């Protein structure tokens, strides 16, 4: 159960939000062809937001980054994946050359990206994904429900026709998503549950800045939390939900936790109200910090720590 952490002038606990039970496996591939023809290929694999393996043109080997992930899939599976990505790397160079021709390009630096993944929510399959991008734009994707390819741009109709006519690659993609991806995801979740379900509560502080034009900016700093999903909102007089005027987004820290910041601008005429930064995260059970009137800090957590 996730609770709201209320950092307020007036204090008080707001309604809790439920935690989810969703896990996802993603494989992200980037291939870059340089002007002189050299081809660089890189893959990372992530379970939820935890990197578990990588491959590159330098290593030419699938290498696990988590011991528990290596134990979950086994040494033979990693050897098979290494051989598979050696073939993918070779095929990627051919594909990029073909796509350059489809775009009437004869040179330059070009990028092929592939995003493959699947998810489980309450053990039910979700979001089976096999998508290609070319030079930073959507190119073609696989529709797992219909078993067909969806061209995002005109040049992508050529691979769509080839893959749907030839069948073999389309069948490989469909079987990979429906069986291997989901099966591997289940094994990884079972082995890595202790890591995936760890809860690290955020450290939270609220600051105020008065600008020369008399406007006031309230900033809510939320640091060091895990897992990634989090929700911030601003409350006035414990009732109104205000729209933030700025956000950093959710950013990673070097230690695997996350950071985010939300800002709210108010006028001098609005300064007399009671404002709160509401933080919802699965690790929180009760409010622990209150911001007093006129910038005065009250209650536990003086100085902005939780």
C-alpha positions in Angstrom: 0.0 0.0 0.0 1.4 3.4 -1.0 0.6 6.4 1.1 0.7 10.1 0.4 3.6 12.0 2.0 2.2 15.5 2.7 4.7 18.3 3.1 2.3 21.1 4.0 2.0 24.4 5.8 -1.1 23.0 7.6 -0.2 19.2 7.5 -2.6 16.3 7.2 -2.7 12.9 5.4 -4.2 12.6 2.0 -5.7 9.4 0.4 -3.3 6.5 -0.3 -2.6 5.0 -3.7 -2.3 1.3 -4.5 1.0 -0.2 -5.5 1.1 -2.2 -8.8 2.2 -5.8 -9.5 3.6 -5.3 -13.0 7.0 -6.5 -14.3 8.5 -6.0 -17.8 11.4 -7.3 -19.8 13.0 -5.0 -22.4 15.7 -5.5 -25.0 17.1 -2.2 -26.5 19.4 -2.4 -29.5 21.2 0.5 -31.2 23.2 0.1 -34.4 25.2 3.0 -35.8 26.7 3.0 -39.3 29.4 5.6 -39.7 30.3 7.6 -42.9 33.3 5.4 -43.6 31.2 2.3 -43.3 32.1 1.0 -39.8 29.2 -0.5 -37.9 28.8 -0.3 -34.1 26.2 -2.5 -32.4 25.1 -2.3 -28.8 22.3 -4.1 -26.7 21.1 -3.7 -23.2 18.5 -5.8 -21.5 16.5 -4.6 -18.6 14.1 -6.2 -16.1 11.8 -3.4 -15.0 14.4 -0.6 -14.4 17.3 -2.9 -13.6 19.9 -3.6 -16.3 20.6 -7.4 -16.4 22.7 -7.9 -19.5 24.5 -6.2 -22.4 26.2 -7.0 -25.7 28.4 -4.8 -27.9 30.6 -5.0 -31.0 33.6 -4.8 -28.6 32.7 -7.7 -26.3 30.9 -9.8 -29.0 29.3 -11.7 -26.0 26.1 -11.4 -24.0 27.3 -10.5 -20.5 25.0 -10.5 -17.5 25.3 -7.6 -15.0 23.3 -9.3 -12.2 24.3 -12.6 -10.6 20.7 -13.6 -9.9 19.8 -12.9 -13.6 22.7 -15.2 -14.7 21.4 -17.9 -12.4 17.9 -17.5 -13.6 18.6 -18.1 -17.3 21.7 -20.4 -17.0 25.0 -20.5 -18.9 23.7 -22.4 -21.9 21.0 -19.8 -22.5 23.6 -17.0 -22.4 25.8 -18.9 -25.0 22.7 -19.3 -27.2 22.0 -15.6 -26.9 25.6 -14.7 -27.8 25.3 -16.7 -31.0 22.0 -15.1 -31.7 23.3 -11.5 -31.3 26.3 -12.2 -33.4 23.8 -13.0 -36.2 21.7 -10.0 -35.3 24.8 -7.7 -35.5 25.6 -9.0 -39.0 22.0 -8.8 -40.1 21.7 -5.2 -38.8 24.5 -4.0 -41.1 22.6 -5.5 -44.1 19.3 -4.0 -42.9 20.7 -0.5 -42.4 22.2 -0.6 -45.9 18.8 -1.7 -47.3 17.0 1.0 -45.4 19.4 3.6 -46.7 18.5 2.5 -50.2 14.8 2.7 -49.4 15.4 6.3 -48.3 17.5 7.1 -51.4 20.6 7.7 -49.2 24.1 6.9 -50.3 26.2 8.0 -47.3 26.2 9.7 -43.9 25.7 8.4 -40.4 22.6 6.3 -39.8 21.1 4.6 -36.8 18.9 1.6 -36.5 17.1 1.0 -33.2 15.1 -2.0 -32.1 12.9 -2.2 -29.0 11.7 -5.7 -28.0 9.7 -6.4 -24.9 6.9 -8.0 -22.9 5.2 -7.4 -19.6 3.2 -9.3 -17.0 0.5 -7.8 -14.9 -0.9 -10.2 -12.3 0.7 -12.9 -14.4 -1.3 -11.9 -17.5 0.7 -11.0 -20.7 0.8 -7.4 -21.6 2.5 -5.1 -24.1 4.2 -7.5 -26.5 6.5 -5.2 -28.5 8.8 -5.5 -31.4 9.5 -2.1 -32.9 12.1 -0.6 -35.3 13.2 3.0 -35.6 15.5 4.5 -38.3 17.4 7.7 -37.7 15.4 8.4 -34.6 12.0 8.0 -36.2 9.4 5.1 -36.0 9.9 2.8 -39.0 8.0 -0.4 -38.6 6.5 -2.4 -35.7 4.9 -5.9 -35.2 1.2 -6.2 -34.2 1.2 -9.3 -32.0 -2.6 -9.6 -32.1 -2.9 -9.8 -35.8 0.5 -11.2 -36.6 1.2 -8.5 -39.2 3.7 -5.6 -39.5 2.7 -1.9 -39.3 4.6 0.5 -41.5 5.1 3.9 -39.9 6.5 5.5 -43.1 6.3 4.8 -46.8 9.8 3.2 -47.1 8.8 0.6 -44.5 6.2 -1.0 -46.8 9.1 -2.9 -48.5 10.2 -4.8 -45.4 6.5 -5.2 -44.4 5.8 -7.0 -47.7 9.0 -9.1 -47.5 8.4 -10.2 -43.9 4.7 -11.0 -44.3 5.3 -12.9 -47.6 8.3 -14.9 -46.4 6.7 -15.7 -43.1 9.8 -17.1 -41.4 11.0 -13.9 -39.7 7.4 -13.0 -38.7 7.0 -16.5 -37.2 10.3 -16.1 -35.3 9.2 -12.7 -33.9 5.7 -14.0 -32.9 7.1 -17.1 -31.1 9.8 -15.1 -29.4 7.3 -12.6 -27.9 4.7 -15.2 -26.9 6.9 -17.9 -25.5 10.6 -17.0 -25.0 10.1 -13.4 -23.8 7.3 -14.2 -21.4 9.0 -17.4 -20.2 12.3 -15.6 -19.5 10.5 -12.8 -17.8 8.7 -15.2 -15.4 12.1 -16.9 -14.5 13.8 -13.6 -13.9 11.0 -12.2 -11.7 11.0 -15.4 -9.6 14.8 -15.3 -9.1 15.1 -11.5 -8.7 12.0 -10.8 -6.6 14.1 -9.6 -3.6 15.8 -7.0 -5.7 12.7 -6.0 -7.7 10.4 -5.6 -4.7 12.8 -3.6 -2.5 11.4 -0.4 -1.2 13.6 2.7 -0.6 11.7 5.7 0.7 12.4 9.1 -0.7 14.2 12.0 1.1 12.0 15.0 0.5 12.4 18.8 1.0 10.5 21.8 0.0 12.2 25.2 -0.8 11.0 28.7 -1.5 12.6 31.3 -3.8 11.4 34.9 -4.0 12.2 36.5 -7.4 13.0 40.2 -8.0 9.6 40.5 -9.8 7.9 39.4 -6.5 6.8 36.0 -7.9 7.4 33.1 -5.6 8.6 29.6 -6.7 8.0 26.6 -4.4 10.2 23.6 -5.2 9.6 20.0 -4.0 12.8 17.9 -4.1 12.4 14.1 -3.9 15.6 12.1 -3.7 16.9 8.6 -3.4 13.7 6.5 -3.9 13.1 3.1 -5.4 11.2 1.7 -7.3 10.8 4.4 -10.1 7.1 5.0 -10.1 6.2 8.1 -8.1 3.6 10.8 -8.2 4.0 14.4 -7.1 1.2 17.0 -6.8 0.6 20.4 -5.2 -2.2 21.1 -2.8 -3.6 24.4 -1.7 -5.5 24.7 1.6 -5.6 20.9 1.7 -8.2 20.8 -1.1 -7.2 22.2 -4.5 -4.9 20.1 -6.7 -2.7 22.6 -8.5 -0.9 22.1 -11.9 2.9 22.2 -11.5 4.7 24.9 -13.5 7.9 22.9 -13.9 9.3 19.3 -13.5 12.6 17.7 -13.9 11.1 14.3 -14.8 12.2 11.2 -13.0 16.0 10.9 -13.3 18.4 8.1 -12.3 21.0 8.3 -9.6 24.3 6.5 -9.7 23.3 4.1 -6.9 20.2 2.8 -8.8 17.7 5.1 -7.0 15.8 8.0 -8.5 15.4 11.8 -8.2 12.6 14.2 -9.2 11.7 17.8 -8.7 8.4 19.7 -9.1 8.0 23.4 -9.0 5.0 25.7 -8.4 4.9 29.4 -9.1 2.6 31.6 -7.1 1.9 35.3 -6.9 2.4 37.5 -3.8 -1.4 37.7 -3.6 -1.5 33.9 -3.2 1.2 33.7 -0.6 -1.3 33.7 2.3 -2.6 30.2 1.4 -1.5 26.9 2.8 0.5 24.9 0.3 1.6 21.3 0.2 3.7 19.0 -2.0 2.1 15.6 -2.0 4.4 12.6 -2.8 3.0 9.2 -3.4 5.3 6.2 -3.4 5.0 2.5 -2.6 7.5 2.8 0.3 5.7 5.5 2.2 3.2 4.9 5.1 2.7 8.3 6.7 3.5 12.0 6.4 6.8 12.8 8.1 7.6 16.4 7.1 5.6 19.7 7.5 6.4 23.1 6.0 5.5 25.9 8.4 4.2 29.3 7.5 6.6 32.0 6.3 9.3 29.4 5.6 9.4 28.1 9.2 10.0 24.4 9.4 8.0 22.4 11.9 7.7 18.8 13.0 10.2 15.9 12.3 12.5 16.0 9.3 13.8 19.5 9.8 16.1 20.4 7.0 14.3 18.3 4.4 15.1 14.7 5.1 12.6 11.9 5.6 
